[in-house]
Amino acid sequence: MIDTSKIIYSLNIEDVQNVATEELGRKLNKKELKIIEDKIGKYIDWYESINIAIADNLKTKRRGSSANEKNDDDELVTH
């Protein structure tokens, strides 16, 4: 069974600080980090990122197709 709550990608403070150091030449303070933490989700198009990753890496049939196949967990996938 697939753990549907498993996190498959995340960003942490170190990631943000690395970008700030590279782009601003300094680390962010606590107030600045809070601003970025509150706003960063507005800049990440998670749906399109997933869609592109699927399109670029998996040979799948588009919705509406009647083909069936097995996935890596041997679960029947209906397209």
PyMOL CGO cylinders between C-alpha atoms (Angstrom):
from pymol import cmd
from pymol.cgo import CYLINDER

trace = [
    CYLINDER, 0.00, 0.00, 0.00, 1.26, 3.46, -0.86, 0.3, 1, 1, 1, 1, 1, 1,
    CYLINDER, 1.26, 3.46, -0.86, 1.66, 5.94, 2.00, 0.3, 1, 1, 1, 1, 1, 1,
    CYLINDER, 1.66, 5.94, 2.00, -0.28, 8.85, 0.52, 0.3, 1, 1, 1, 1, 1, 1,
    CYLINDER, -0.28, 8.85, 0.52, 0.91, 11.23, 3.26, 0.3, 1, 1, 1, 1, 1, 1,
    CYLINDER, 0.91, 11.23, 3.26, 4.62, 10.75, 2.43, 0.3, 1, 1, 1, 1, 1, 1,
    CYLINDER, 4.62, 10.75, 2.43, 6.31, 14.04, 1.51, 0.3, 1, 1, 1, 1, 1, 1,
    CYLINDER, 6.31, 14.04, 1.51, 8.12, 13.70, -1.81, 0.3, 1, 1, 1, 1, 1, 1,
    CYLINDER, 8.12, 13.70, -1.81, 9.67, 17.16, -2.01, 0.3, 1, 1, 1, 1, 1, 1,
    CYLINDER, 9.67, 17.16, -2.01, 10.22, 19.95, 0.47, 0.3, 1, 1, 1, 1, 1, 1,
    CYLINDER, 10.22, 19.95, 0.47, 12.17, 23.13, 1.03, 0.3, 1, 1, 1, 1, 1, 1,
    CYLINDER, 12.17, 23.13, 1.03, 13.89, 24.02, 4.28, 0.3, 1, 1, 1, 1, 1, 1,
    CYLINDER, 13.89, 24.02, 4.28, 15.52, 27.08, 5.83, 0.3, 1, 1, 1, 1, 1, 1,
    CYLINDER, 15.52, 27.08, 5.83, 18.95, 26.00, 4.59, 0.3, 1, 1, 1, 1, 1, 1,
    CYLINDER, 18.95, 26.00, 4.59, 17.63, 25.99, 1.01, 0.3, 1, 1, 1, 1, 1, 1,
    CYLINDER, 17.63, 25.99, 1.01, 16.24, 29.51, 1.43, 0.3, 1, 1, 1, 1, 1, 1,
    CYLINDER, 16.24, 29.51, 1.43, 19.44, 30.76, 3.09, 0.3, 1, 1, 1, 1, 1, 1,
    CYLINDER, 19.44, 30.76, 3.09, 21.60, 29.26, 0.32, 0.3, 1, 1, 1, 1, 1, 1,
    CYLINDER, 21.60, 29.26, 0.32, 19.60, 31.14, -2.32, 0.3, 1, 1, 1, 1, 1, 1,
    CYLINDER, 19.60, 31.14, -2.32, 19.66, 34.36, -0.27, 0.3, 1, 1, 1, 1, 1, 1,
    CYLINDER, 19.66, 34.36, -0.27, 23.42, 34.12, 0.17, 0.3, 1, 1, 1, 1, 1, 1,
    CYLINDER, 23.42, 34.12, 0.17, 23.90, 33.50, -3.56, 0.3, 1, 1, 1, 1, 1, 1,
    CYLINDER, 23.90, 33.50, -3.56, 21.49, 36.23, -4.69, 0.3, 1, 1, 1, 1, 1, 1,
    CYLINDER, 21.49, 36.23, -4.69, 21.81, 38.86, -1.95, 0.3, 1, 1, 1, 1, 1, 1,
    CYLINDER, 21.81, 38.86, -1.95, 25.28, 38.13, -0.62, 0.3, 1, 1, 1, 1, 1, 1,
    CYLINDER, 25.28, 38.13, -0.62, 23.88, 37.54, 2.87, 0.3, 1, 1, 1, 1, 1, 1,
    CYLINDER, 23.88, 37.54, 2.87, 21.58, 35.34, 4.91, 0.3, 1, 1, 1, 1, 1, 1,
    CYLINDER, 21.58, 35.34, 4.91, 18.05, 36.41, 5.79, 0.3, 1, 1, 1, 1, 1, 1,
    CYLINDER, 18.05, 36.41, 5.79, 17.11, 37.41, 9.32, 0.3, 1, 1, 1, 1, 1, 1,
    CYLINDER, 17.11, 37.41, 9.32, 14.18, 35.86, 11.23, 0.3, 1, 1, 1, 1, 1, 1,
    CYLINDER, 14.18, 35.86, 11.23, 11.71, 38.50, 10.06, 0.3, 1, 1, 1, 1, 1, 1,
    CYLINDER, 11.71, 38.50, 10.06, 12.74, 38.07, 6.42, 0.3, 1, 1, 1, 1, 1, 1,
    CYLINDER, 12.74, 38.07, 6.42, 12.57, 34.28, 6.71, 0.3, 1, 1, 1, 1, 1, 1,
    CYLINDER, 12.57, 34.28, 6.71, 9.03, 34.52, 8.07, 0.3, 1, 1, 1, 1, 1, 1,
    CYLINDER, 9.03, 34.52, 8.07, 8.00, 36.66, 5.09, 0.3, 1, 1, 1, 1, 1, 1,
    CYLINDER, 8.00, 36.66, 5.09, 9.45, 34.12, 2.65, 0.3, 1, 1, 1, 1, 1, 1,
    CYLINDER, 9.45, 34.12, 2.65, 7.88, 31.22, 4.57, 0.3, 1, 1, 1, 1, 1, 1,
    CYLINDER, 7.88, 31.22, 4.57, 4.46, 32.86, 4.36, 0.3, 1, 1, 1, 1, 1, 1,
    CYLINDER, 4.46, 32.86, 4.36, 4.73, 33.82, 0.67, 0.3, 1, 1, 1, 1, 1, 1,
    CYLINDER, 4.73, 33.82, 0.67, 6.75, 31.10, -1.10, 0.3, 1, 1, 1, 1, 1, 1,
    CYLINDER, 6.75, 31.10, -1.10, 3.73, 28.91, -1.82, 0.3, 1, 1, 1, 1, 1, 1,
    CYLINDER, 3.73, 28.91, -1.82, 2.33, 31.65, -4.07, 0.3, 1, 1, 1, 1, 1, 1,
    CYLINDER, 2.33, 31.65, -4.07, 5.36, 31.25, -6.35, 0.3, 1, 1, 1, 1, 1, 1,
    CYLINDER, 5.36, 31.25, -6.35, 5.35, 27.46, -6.66, 0.3, 1, 1, 1, 1, 1, 1,
    CYLINDER, 5.35, 27.46, -6.66, 2.90, 26.03, -9.18, 0.3, 1, 1, 1, 1, 1, 1,
    CYLINDER, 2.90, 26.03, -9.18, 2.77, 22.55, -7.61, 0.3, 1, 1, 1, 1, 1, 1,
    CYLINDER, 2.77, 22.55, -7.61, 0.11, 21.23, -9.99, 0.3, 1, 1, 1, 1, 1, 1,
    CYLINDER, 0.11, 21.23, -9.99, 2.05, 22.17, -13.11, 0.3, 1, 1, 1, 1, 1, 1,
    CYLINDER, 2.05, 22.17, -13.11, 5.32, 20.88, -11.60, 0.3, 1, 1, 1, 1, 1, 1,
    CYLINDER, 5.32, 20.88, -11.60, 3.72, 17.48, -11.02, 0.3, 1, 1, 1, 1, 1, 1,
    CYLINDER, 3.72, 17.48, -11.02, 2.10, 17.53, -14.46, 0.3, 1, 1, 1, 1, 1, 1,
    CYLINDER, 2.10, 17.53, -14.46, 5.41, 18.30, -16.19, 0.3, 1, 1, 1, 1, 1, 1,
    CYLINDER, 5.41, 18.30, -16.19, 7.28, 15.64, -14.19, 0.3, 1, 1, 1, 1, 1, 1,
    CYLINDER, 7.28, 15.64, -14.19, 4.67, 13.06, -15.20, 0.3, 1, 1, 1, 1, 1, 1,
    CYLINDER, 4.67, 13.06, -15.20, 4.72, 14.12, -18.86, 0.3, 1, 1, 1, 1, 1, 1,
    CYLINDER, 4.72, 14.12, -18.86, 8.53, 14.19, -19.03, 0.3, 1, 1, 1, 1, 1, 1,
    CYLINDER, 8.53, 14.19, -19.03, 9.20, 10.93, -17.21, 0.3, 1, 1, 1, 1, 1, 1,
    CYLINDER, 9.20, 10.93, -17.21, 6.30, 8.54, -17.65, 0.3, 1, 1, 1, 1, 1, 1,
    CYLINDER, 6.30, 8.54, -17.65, 4.78, 7.03, -20.73, 0.3, 1, 1, 1, 1, 1, 1,
    CYLINDER, 4.78, 7.03, -20.73, 1.12, 7.30, -19.83, 0.3, 1, 1, 1, 1, 1, 1,
    CYLINDER, 1.12, 7.30, -19.83, -2.13, 7.33, -21.65, 0.3, 1, 1, 1, 1, 1, 1,
    CYLINDER, -2.13, 7.33, -21.65, -4.17, 10.49, -21.35, 0.3, 1, 1, 1, 1, 1, 1,
    CYLINDER, -4.17, 10.49, -21.35, -7.48, 10.48, -19.50, 0.3, 1, 1, 1, 1, 1, 1,
    CYLINDER, -7.48, 10.48, -19.50, -10.29, 8.91, -21.42, 0.3, 1, 1, 1, 1, 1, 1,
    CYLINDER, -10.29, 8.91, -21.42, -8.23, 6.02, -22.80, 0.3, 1, 1, 1, 1, 1, 1,
    CYLINDER, -8.23, 6.02, -22.80, -9.60, 2.53, -22.13, 0.3, 1, 1, 1, 1, 1, 1,
    CYLINDER, -9.60, 2.53, -22.13, -6.22, 0.81, -21.68, 0.3, 1, 1, 1, 1, 1, 1,
    CYLINDER, -6.22, 0.81, -21.68, -5.36, -0.89, -18.38, 0.3, 1, 1, 1, 1, 1, 1,
    CYLINDER, -5.36, -0.89, -18.38, -1.88, -1.50, -17.00, 0.3, 1, 1, 1, 1, 1, 1,
    CYLINDER, -1.88, -1.50, -17.00, -0.13, -2.46, -13.77, 0.3, 1, 1, 1, 1, 1, 1,
    CYLINDER, -0.13, -2.46, -13.77, 1.94, 0.05, -11.84, 0.3, 1, 1, 1, 1, 1, 1,
    CYLINDER, 1.94, 0.05, -11.84, 5.09, -0.66, -9.76, 0.3, 1, 1, 1, 1, 1, 1,
    CYLINDER, 5.09, -0.66, -9.76, 2.94, -1.77, -6.81, 0.3, 1, 1, 1, 1, 1, 1,
    CYLINDER, 2.94, -1.77, -6.81, 1.06, -4.28, -9.00, 0.3, 1, 1, 1, 1, 1, 1,
    CYLINDER, 1.06, -4.28, -9.00, -2.12, -2.26, -8.64, 0.3, 1, 1, 1, 1, 1, 1,
    CYLINDER, -2.12, -2.26, -8.64, -4.38, -2.12, -11.66, 0.3, 1, 1, 1, 1, 1, 1,
    CYLINDER, -4.38, -2.12, -11.66, -4.41, 1.34, -13.16, 0.3, 1, 1, 1, 1, 1, 1,
    CYLINDER, -4.41, 1.34, -13.16, -7.28, 2.22, -15.46, 0.3, 1, 1, 1, 1, 1, 1,
    CYLINDER, -7.28, 2.22, -15.46, -6.78, 5.01, -17.97, 0.3, 1, 1, 1, 1, 1, 1,
]
cmd.load_cgo(trace, "trace")
